[in-house]
Amino acid sequence: MEYRLLGASGLKVSALSLGTATFGGTGDYLGDWGATGVKEATRLIDVCLDAGVNIFDTAESYSNGLAEEILGKAIKGKRNRLLVSTKATFGTGGAGPNDMGSSRHYLTQACEGCLKRLGIETIDLWQMHAFDAATPVEETVRVLDDLVRAGKVRYVGCSNFSGWHLMKSLAVQDRFGYARYVAHQAYYSLIGRDYEWELMPLALDQRVGTVVWSPLAGGLLTGKVSRKRPAPKGSRIAAQGAMDPGTDYALLYGIVDALEAVAGETGRSVAQVTIAWTLQRPTVATAVVGARNEKQLKETLKAADLRLSAEQIARLDKASARPPAYPYWHQRDSFLERNPPPVP
């Protein structure tokens, strides 16, 4: 397993990390992802540790805190071997006006809740799950700094921020010497490359590590769906449809065609090729993967040792290319010399 520095920090994380959205699996939405219990979760953790995975990602909102509880029980006695990453902002299902968000009031109690459910003393990476526009940025980053100084959190990150959300937060953190966001957990895949337009150049410039969620696009890029194969019955895609409501299926089928060709050349699965492409992108520190069972997990983890050739990456890039939004098309068409796109 390869280990990479997380942004501008000195923390090394494995190229693949295990996501726990399937742990618990309560509710109509997450219930279709899976319902992993403590026994199964413990086994998945052991498989990951044996493979060299050292970071495990969860969130307070996953099954209203149950995923954190299950992860906490599954890592008992193994804390010195792994890193715990969790997220706050969405809450755990409370109906009160202050039961979510990124205010001092909420984050202070949310951190204590995460620690208690996980059964640990310190969160290695705590991320704001979404941008809270109702709370001043200064308030959010100050309380995060307070929690780092108190020893409850080691590193802070964000998730699903826009470029200006992240840059404004970093500017305030730098101005006052607060603990800086070292990671941005964001959606990025062959069918969803919007991250490259602004957030990736920002991450390169500001040394923010990318923690990729859903590199398989919610199952669309596993090879189970193609122009000749509809989503299999019982799958998350069949139950919920595409994760991105704007998914271009004509583009998707072309990407899958290219993935199948590269998979044939490498003797690997479509899913492994998809993840390998993600791991060879600029700024990517770790890609979060999930699994319903041990067999699926072991197959997915094999992607960590697959290196695609420059020619194979170029073919996948071409198959997945989309016209950029403004002002990026203008920058690239009119002033490319001064605005080159990020390259591996």
N, C-alpha and C positions, 0 to 999 in steps of 0.2 A: 504494500500500500504506500502510495506517495503522500508525503505530508507537506503542507503549504502554509506559509505565514498568512495570518488573517489580517489583510489590509496593512496598515502601518504599525500594527502591534507586533509583539514578540511571540504571540501565541501560535503554535503550529496545530493545524487541523488536518484530518485525513481528507483526501480528495473526494471521498464519498461519506456521507453521513446518513444516519437512519432517522426518518421522520416517523412520528407516532400518531398521525391523524387517524390511523386505524385502531388505535388502542381505545377500548371502551365501545366506540361505535354507536353511541346513542343519538337519537334524533333521525329525522327523515333524510337529512343530507349526508352526514357522516356515517349513518347506518349502512348506506350503499357502498362505502369504502371498505368496510370490514368491522369486525367486533372482536379484536384481539384481547384476551384476558391475561391475567398475571402469569400463568404458567407458560402460555405461548410467547408472551412478551419476553419472559426471562430467557427462553431458548433463543429467540431472535437476537437478543442482546449478546448472548454468548457466541453465537455464530459471527456476529459483527466483530466482537473483540478478537476472536480467533483470526479473522481476516485482516485485522489491523485498523478497523474503524474506531476512532476515538471520540467522536462527537455525536450526540443524540439530541434531536430537535423536537420540541413539543410546544404547547401554547396553553394558556389558561382557558381559552375558549373551546379547545377541543373536548367535546362531550362534557362541557360545563365543568371542567377541572378533573374529570375522571381520567383522562389520558395522563395528566401529570401524576396522579395518584398511582396508576399502574406502572408508569416508568419508575417512580420512586421505589416501589416494591421490587421491581425487576432488577434494579441496580444495587440493591442492598448488599453490602459487603464488597462492592466492586468500585466504590467511589473514587479511589486513588488511581484507577485505570482509565478513567473516562472524563469527558467534558459534558456538561449539561447546558443546553441552549433552550431557552423558553421565551415566550412573548406575552405581552400585555397590551391592553387598550380596549379590546372588544368585550372584556368582562366574562363572567361565568354564568350569565343568565339572570342576574338580578334585575328587578324592575324599577329600582329607585333612580332618581335623576342623576345621582353621582356614582352609579354602579358600573361605569365604564368611562373611557376617555384617558387622557394623558395629563390630568391635573395633578397637583401636589397631593390633594386630598385622596384621589383614587390610587395613584401609583404607590403611595406609601403603604396603603393597606394591601394593594395587589401584590407587592413584593413579598410581604409577610405571608400572604396566602399561597403564593407559588412555593416559597421555601417550605412551608408546612406540608403541603400536598406532596412535594418531592422528597421530603424527609432529609434535606441537606441544609448546610449552614450558609453556603455561598453559591450563587448562580454564576456560572462561568461566562455566559453571554446572554444578556437580557435585551430583547429587542422590542421596540414599539411596533405593534402589529400593523398599524396604519397611522396616517397623519391626522391629528386632532386639530382642526382649524378653529375650534371654539376655545382652545387653550393657548395662551401666548407661548411662543417657542421658548422664550426666556424662562418661563416657569417650568416647562417640561425638562429642558436640559439641566436646569439647576437642581431639580430633585434627583435626577439621574446621577449627577455628580455627587450629591450628598450620600446616595446609597452606595456608590463606589467607595467614597471615603469612610463610610461606616463599615465596610467589609462585607456587605450583603451581596454585592455584585462586583465581578472582576472587570468585565468589559461590557460596553453598551453598543447596540446597533439599532437599525431601523428596518422597516419592511414596507414595501408597496408605496414608497414615497415618490413624488415627482422630482424632477431635477431641482426646481426652486425650493421645494420643501427641504431637501437634503442639504443644498448649498446654504440656505439661510440658517439651518440648524448648526452646520459646521462653522459658519462665520461667528455665530454667537458663542459657541463652545471655545473657539480660538480667542475671541475677544476677552473672555473672562477666565481663560485657563481651565475650563471644565473638561471632564473626561469626554473624549471625542468618539463619535460613531466610527467604529473600525470595520463595520460590516453593514451591508444592505441586502436583506433577503428579498429577492425579487423573482418574478416569473420570467423565465427565459428558455426558449426551446427553438427547434428548427421551424416550427409553425408560428412561433411568437417571438420575433426578433426585434420588437420595438425597443427593447432595452438598449440596443446598440446606438440608437439615434442620439440620445443625450446622456442617459444615465451611465453608460459605459465610458464615454470620454470623461465625464465628471469623476468617475471612480478611478480612472487612470491618473488624472490630474491631482486628485485629493488623497490617493492611496487608500481607497475604501474597498475592502474585499467583498466580492459578490458571493452570496450564499443562494444558490439557485433552487427555487422550489418548482416542482413539477417539470423536470426536464423532459419527461415523456408526454407532456401536454395532457395530463389526466387520462392517459392510456391510449391516446390517438396515435402515438408514435411507437407502439410496441410491435407492430406488424400484424396485430389481430384485426385491424381495420384497413381496407384498401378498396380500390375501385371495384374489385370482384368479391370482397368480403365485408358484409355489414357487421356492425357491432354484435358480438356473441350474446346470446340470452344470459341474463344473470350478471353481466358485467356492469361496471359503474357507468360506462358510456351509454349502454342500452337503457339504463334506468334514468339517467340525468341529462343525456345529450352531451354535446361538447362543452367543456369548461368555459371557453371563450365564445360568447354568443355571436361574435363576428367572424367565426372560423370560415375560411374559404376552402370548401371541400375540393374544388378543382386543384388548388395549390397543394392541399394535403395529399391528394392521390399522387401528384407528381413527386412530392418529397418521399413518399413511401416507395415509389418505384426506384428512386435513386438509392434509398436506404437498402432495399432488397438487393440491388446490384452490388453495393459495397459489402453487404453481409455475405453474399455468395463468394466474393473475392477473399474475404478474411476468414471465412469459416465460422463466423460469429452470428449471433441473433440480431435482429433489427433493433431490439431494445438496447443491446450492448453497444451497437454502432452509434445509436442516437446519443447515449450518455457519453461515449468517448468523444464525440464531436463537441459536446458541451464542455467537457473537461479541458479541451484544447483551445478554449476561447480566452481572450484577454480578461483579466481581473477576476476570473472565477477561482475562488478559494476552495469551495466544496459544493457538491451537488447533493441535495437531499433526496433520498430515494425511500420508497415505502414497499411493504410486502405484506401479503395476506398470510403467507406461510413460509416455512423454512426453505422449501425447494425453490420457490420463486425468489427469495432473498439471495440464495447462493448463486443463482444464475445471474441476477442483477449485479452482484458484487464483482463478477468476472470482468465487467466493463472497465474496472480500474486499471487493468494491465494492458488494455488495447490502445495502441497508438496508430492513428490513421495517417496515411501519407498526405503530403501537401496536395497532391492531385486529387485524392479522394475527398479531402475537405473542400477543395475548390468546386467539385461537382455537387456536393451537398449544399454549399453556399449558393451556387447558381440555381439549383432546384428550389431553394427556399427564399430566394430574393423577392422583396416587395418594394414598390416605389416608396421612398421616404416621404414623410409629411413635411409641410412647410415649418420652419425655414431650412430644413436639412437638404431638401432637393435643390434649393437655390444655392446653398453653400457648396454643395458637391458639383453642381452643373456649372456655376459661374466662378467659383473660387476654390477649386479642389486643391490647388497647390498649398493653400494656407489652411484648409479644413479637411485633411485626409481622414478617412474613416479608420477606426481601430482595426488592426490586423493581428492575427495570432503571432 
